[in-house]
Amino acid sequence: MTKNQMIGLVGVGLLIIGVFLPIVSVPVLGDINYFQNGKGDGVIILLLAAISFFLILTNRLQGLYFTSSASLGLLIYTCLTFRS
């Protein structure tokens, strides 16, 4: 396994863990995470992470440009939505 693959696997792991961490903690509602029991955008992020994992294992690192851009775009969209 190459160094780039190891870095990619660490990134996929962090992305998967980050989906289940709380985004906002509201006293009355509790913690809100990105997954929201399978109803949120976290499902799309998990799907993109699974595709990235497959691409890394098959050494098709060029495909990671799409999955990482899509993940980043979805995260930016969520951040802008929470801000407004």
C-alpha positions in Angstrom: 0.0 0.0 0.0 1.4 3.4 -1.0 1.6 6.5 1.1 -1.1 8.2 -1.0 -3.5 5.3 -0.3 -2.8 5.4 3.4 -3.5 9.1 3.5 -6.7 8.5 1.5 -7.9 5.8 3.9 -7.3 8.1 6.9 -9.4 10.7 5.1 -12.2 8.3 4.4 -12.1 7.2 8.1 -12.3 10.8 9.3 -15.2 11.5 6.9 -17.1 8.5 8.2 -16.6 9.4 11.8 -17.5 13.1 11.2 -20.9 12.1 9.9 -21.9 10.9 13.3 -20.4 13.7 15.4 -22.7 16.5 16.5 -22.9 19.6 14.3 -25.1 21.6 16.6 -26.0 21.1 20.3 -29.4 22.7 21.1 -30.5 22.5 24.8 -34.1 21.5 24.1 -33.6 19.4 21.0 -30.2 17.8 21.9 -27.4 17.1 19.5 -28.0 17.3 15.8 -25.6 15.3 13.6 -25.2 15.0 9.9 -26.7 11.5 9.6 -30.0 12.3 11.4 -31.1 8.6 11.6 -30.7 8.0 7.9 -32.7 11.1 6.8 -30.0 13.7 6.4 -27.2 14.4 4.0 -24.9 12.2 5.9 -26.2 9.2 3.9 -24.9 10.9 0.7 -21.6 11.6 2.5 -21.3 7.9 3.6 -22.0 6.8 0.0 -19.3 9.1 -1.3 -16.9 7.7 1.4 -17.7 4.2 0.4 -17.0 5.0 -3.3 -13.8 6.7 -2.2 -12.8 3.6 -0.2 -13.3 1.4 -3.3 -11.4 3.8 -5.5 -8.4 3.9 -3.1 -8.3 0.1 -2.8 -8.4 -0.3 -6.6 -5.7 2.4 -6.9 -7.9 4.7 -9.1 -6.9 7.8 -7.3 -8.1 10.2 -10.1 -11.7 9.4 -9.2 -11.2 10.9 -5.8 -11.3 14.4 -7.3 -15.1 13.8 -8.0 -15.9 12.3 -4.6 -13.9 14.8 -2.6 -15.4 17.7 -4.5 -18.9 16.4 -4.1 -18.4 15.9 -0.3 -16.9 19.3 0.1 -19.7 20.9 -1.9 -22.3 19.2 0.3 -20.6 20.3 3.5 -20.4 23.9 2.3 -24.0 23.8 1.3 -25.0 22.6 4.8 -22.8 25.3 6.4 -24.4 28.0 4.4 -27.9 26.6 5.2 -27.2 26.6 8.9 -25.9 30.2 8.7 -29.1 31.6 7.1 
